[in-house]
């Protein structure tokens, strides 16, 4: 009866388990201004010119943002990068590690069992035995034990909370890696295609100057030009030709980087990626949302919040050590001399009762551990606040850079068109003898520079788009990842 009353009292005490030690987690909130529309989406700030379409829109961003380029080759490379990139594989492995830790924390809710068994053959000294006892004997000892911790002060509960938050943080870290890998893949693709486009521009310019060189030589032979005019045209042609090897090396480096990002050797890169010569561009307005959607999408912000939740729960784990740990235990075992009487009533033993463990009164080490856990939580809160601010800074900076790149590309397009007209007019006037070769050379040099700058402007717009998408973060399919 006494044992029954003791067990009933201990089982009733498990109702206190919901009162877990330590603070209950409250998610931090960003200031209202952080959730407002971006400064870069205010009226009058999101257009390249009065006649140009809007550069961005406040609609919610799309998850698979690279599909906005409408480029099947690029979409295939991104898909390969998400599946085979080594950094992504490392991040996924860390998710599995965090998931295993969560399983371990959850197992603390279950009864813990153990089996011990041993057998032996011994010979005792005569001085240790009574007369007539055998000096040699076989002994068998075995025991089955079961224990269950009554989580009265929430140590197990808080531990599970911490492990669950660690798993979520690992998943968000993996998403951060995916955002970076996708952005780097698109940027490498843009770098390769832009270099190819600049090579094409340089070759067209060299062909144009070679034609001008032949015309100038013919006019020199007829006495209409000086030898210096021929030399100047040749010099300009060779200067333009000298830029081609550098651009080819840049393109090769971008392709090698693209192969690494997609988990390939350089030789295994698809031929379609090698032969693409047009820089991809998002022609529609890019949906960017607002501060609220940004903070809900950015995986680094969500990872920082989950780490704060994990370390807040660890305060509870540490605090629970201030209180007794009570477990219900039971064991049954046997110790027998000889194998024939192992299960007999004589050698059989059993035990049932509670086990109390309490570090008291010296609890300074525990309180120091609690202080360390609280400091970790304060550091996590500061990290979260800083991550929010950096997310907003990166997005506003990317928006500003994108607008500037669009405006620059538009101006460079106008300058290129004007240089093309000037070059045509100068050639026509030279053929009629109205201007000298130096003016024609200057017009051609200006055209070559305008063509090169415009190709660079197209590349800068593509880079700015990638930077903007990277700043906006992304939502990912967990199962696909």
NORHU-V52389 format. One record per backbone hydrogen bond with DSSP energy under -0.5 kcal/mol. CO is the residue of the C=O (numbers start at 0). NH is the residue of the N-H. If there is no record, write none. Layout:
BEGIN
co | nh
CO | NH
CO | NH
END
This chain:
BEGIN
co | nh
0 | 4
1 | 5
2 | 6
3 | 7
4 | 8
5 | 9
6 | 10
7 | 11
8 | 12
9 | 13
10 | 13
11 | 14
12 | 15
13 | 16
14 | 17
15 | 18
17 | 19
30 | 33
30 | 34
31 | 34
32 | 35
34 | 291
35 | 290
37 | 40
38 | 41
41 | 44
45 | 54
45 | 55
48 | 51
52 | 47
54 | 285
56 | 287
56 | 288
58 | 288
62 | 64
63 | 66
64 | 67
65 | 68
66 | 69
70 | 74
71 | 75
72 | 76
73 | 77
74 | 78
75 | 79
76 | 80
77 | 81
78 | 82
79 | 83
80 | 84
84 | 88
85 | 89
86 | 90
87 | 91
88 | 92
89 | 93
90 | 94
91 | 95
92 | 96
93 | 97
94 | 98
95 | 99
96 | 100
97 | 101
98 | 102
99 | 103
100 | 104
101 | 105
102 | 106
103 | 107
104 | 107
105 | 108
106 | 109
110 | 112
111 | 146
113 | 144
115 | 142
117 | 140
119 | 138
121 | 136
124 | 127
125 | 128
129 | 132
134 | 123
136 | 121
137 | 337
138 | 119
139 | 335
140 | 117
141 | 333
142 | 115
143 | 331
144 | 113
145 | 329
146 | 111
147 | 327
148 | 150
149 | 151
149 | 325
150 | 153
152 | 20
153 | 157
154 | 158
155 | 159
156 | 160
157 | 161
158 | 162
159 | 163
160 | 164
161 | 165
162 | 166
163 | 167
164 | 168
165 | 169
166 | 170
167 | 171
168 | 172
169 | 173
170 | 174
171 | 175
172 | 176
173 | 177
174 | 178
175 | 179
176 | 180
177 | 181
178 | 182
179 | 183
180 | 184
181 | 185
182 | 186
183 | 187
184 | 188
185 | 189
186 | 190
187 | 191
188 | 192
189 | 193
190 | 194
191 | 195
192 | 196
193 | 197
194 | 198
195 | 199
196 | 200
197 | 201
198 | 202
199 | 203
200 | 204
201 | 205
202 | 206
203 | 207
204 | 208
205 | 209
206 | 210
207 | 211
208 | 212
209 | 213
210 | 214
211 | 215
212 | 216
213 | 217
214 | 218
215 | 219
216 | 220
217 | 221
218 | 223
218 | 224
219 | 222
225 | 228
225 | 229
226 | 230
227 | 231
228 | 232
229 | 233
230 | 234
231 | 235
232 | 236
233 | 237
234 | 238
235 | 239
236 | 240
237 | 241
238 | 242
239 | 242
240 | 243
240 | 244
241 | 245
242 | 246
243 | 247
244 | 248
245 | 249
246 | 250
247 | 251
248 | 252
249 | 253
250 | 254
251 | 255
252 | 256
253 | 257
254 | 258
255 | 259
256 | 260
257 | 261
258 | 263
259 | 262
264 | 267
265 | 268
269 | 272
269 | 273
270 | 274
271 | 275
280 | 282
285 | 56
289 | 293
290 | 294
291 | 295
292 | 296
293 | 296
293 | 297
296 | 473
297 | 301
298 | 302
299 | 303
300 | 304
301 | 305
302 | 306
303 | 307
304 | 308
305 | 309
306 | 310
307 | 311
308 | 312
309 | 313
310 | 314
311 | 314
311 | 315
312 | 316
313 | 317
314 | 318
315 | 319
316 | 320
317 | 320
318 | 321
319 | 322
323 | 325
324 | 326
324 | 356
325 | 149
326 | 328
326 | 354
327 | 147
328 | 352
329 | 145
330 | 350
331 | 143
332 | 348
333 | 141
335 | 139
335 | 337
337 | 340
338 | 341
340 | 343
343 | 347
346 | 334
348 | 332
350 | 330
352 | 328
354 | 326
356 | 324
357 | 359
360 | 362
362 | 366
363 | 367
364 | 368
365 | 369
366 | 370
367 | 371
368 | 372
369 | 373
370 | 374
371 | 375
372 | 376
373 | 377
374 | 378
375 | 379
376 | 380
377 | 381
378 | 382
379 | 383
380 | 384
381 | 385
382 | 386
383 | 387
384 | 388
385 | 389
386 | 390
387 | 391
388 | 392
389 | 393
390 | 394
391 | 395
392 | 396
393 | 397
394 | 398
395 | 399
396 | 400
397 | 401
398 | 402
399 | 403
400 | 404
401 | 405
402 | 406
403 | 407
404 | 408
405 | 409
406 | 410
407 | 411
408 | 412
409 | 413
410 | 414
411 | 415
412 | 416
413 | 417
414 | 418
415 | 419
416 | 420
417 | 421
418 | 422
419 | 423
420 | 424
421 | 425
422 | 426
423 | 427
424 | 428
425 | 429
426 | 430
427 | 431
428 | 433
428 | 434
429 | 432
435 | 438
435 | 439
436 | 440
437 | 441
438 | 442
439 | 443
440 | 444
441 | 445
442 | 446
443 | 447
444 | 448
445 | 449
446 | 450
447 | 451
448 | 452
449 | 453
450 | 454
451 | 455
452 | 456
453 | 457
454 | 458
455 | 459
456 | 460
457 | 461
458 | 462
459 | 463
460 | 464
461 | 465
462 | 466
463 | 467
464 | 468
465 | 469
466 | 470
467 | 471
468 | 472
469 | 472
475 | 477
476 | 480
END
